Amino acid sequence: MKDFAEWMNKNRSRAYEHARKITKYDSAGRVVLGKDDPWRNETVWDEYGKELDKIENLPARSMVC
């Protein structure tokens, strides 16, 4: 992990620039997942999201499908 942390410290801006280039956005600047994107079926964060929904005064979250 130390090597990766060092690499990220040196190349953070390049890594983020590449990620931005390969990410799809809608007209409002929100990340959009395509119908065939495997992340659409990701459920690992569902329980976390349910817990966040229980917290009062949490800013509204939106997801574009």
N, C-alpha and C positions, 0 to 999 in steps of 0.2 A: 504494500500500500504506500510505503514511503516513496517509492519510485514514481508511482502514479501521481501522488500529491505534488512532487517536484515537477513532473511533466505539466500538470495542470497549471501550476504557478507560472511556468514559462510560456505556456501556450493557451491560456484561458481565452483571450480575445479571439484567437483563430478558431478555437473549438466552438465558441458561442456564435461566431459569424457563420460557420458551416452549418450549425444547427438551425439558425434562422433561415438560411438559404433553402434547406430541404424541408422546412415546415410550411404547411398551407395555412393561410389566414383569411378571414372573411373581411368584408369592407369596414368593419368596426375594429379590426386588428386582433380579433380573438382567434385562437388556434382552432382549426377545423379538422376533424378526422374524417377521412373518406369512408364510404360504405364498406369497402373491402379491407380497411385497416384493422389488423389483428388487435390493436389496443381498444377498439370499440367494445370488444367482448371481455375486457379485463375486469375482474371482479375483486381483485385484491384490496382495493380501496373502499369498497362498498360499506363495510362495517365502520370504518373511520368516518366516512361521509355521514352515516346515520348518527354517529356521536356528535359530529359538528352541528347537525340539524337540531339537536337538542339544546345547544347553547344559545341563550338569549343574547340579543344585540349583536349577533354575528352578521357581518355584511352579507347581503344576498349574493349567492353564487349562481352563475349561469353556465350552461353547457350548450353548445350548438351542435346539433346532429344532422 
